[in-house]
């Protein structure tokens, strides 16, 4: 995948991994559009990077997804890279979860949205130069953390979808790239809750290096270990990840 001279749309691109990737695509000479639900965060991102284009969009909403397609392809007809990055992290005890709507919202953002957006943009991307669909999953797609069961399940499903979509599109021009981050120091879940994770800039640089190499699956640290583990190694990692905290 070339990292320069693209037109890139990044969902959930106003903060965290999405914004870090947006910054690097900008530096490489690409035009970058980011969308998100929070107008204040989009405004902050635009102030930091005036060349960014921003769009308020709730990707959990089907009408917003369709509106995003119509707007983005009309305003940026050379759009050739879709980065499905938006995601939410919700610690959850299923037996005490309350109304299902909370769970459904997480599924809609983490899984329904990237599947539907990929479907919506395929026809447009097919006509572009060097088109790419990027799906951001997680190292927890391979080894789940039981305290966030819906997040992990959606990321595992998205990993499976990435494999299938890549196979279905293999005879055409669209590349499908999966990014599976390890624990990264972002505000996912809550501000300051991921201070022990990999530095964001370190991860974003590694992801961009993976793009440049043409890696179809980009992993780093824990996600590399988990994605290549044997059945016995996966069981051991699961036990370690879910050991009681004392």
Beta strands, then each sheet from edge to edge (+ up, - down):
strand 1: 7-11
strand 2: 31-36
strand 3: 53-56
strand 4: 81-84
strand 5: 132-136
strand 6: 175-180
strand 7: 217-219
sheet 1: 3+ 2+ 1+ 4+ 5+ 6+ 7+
end
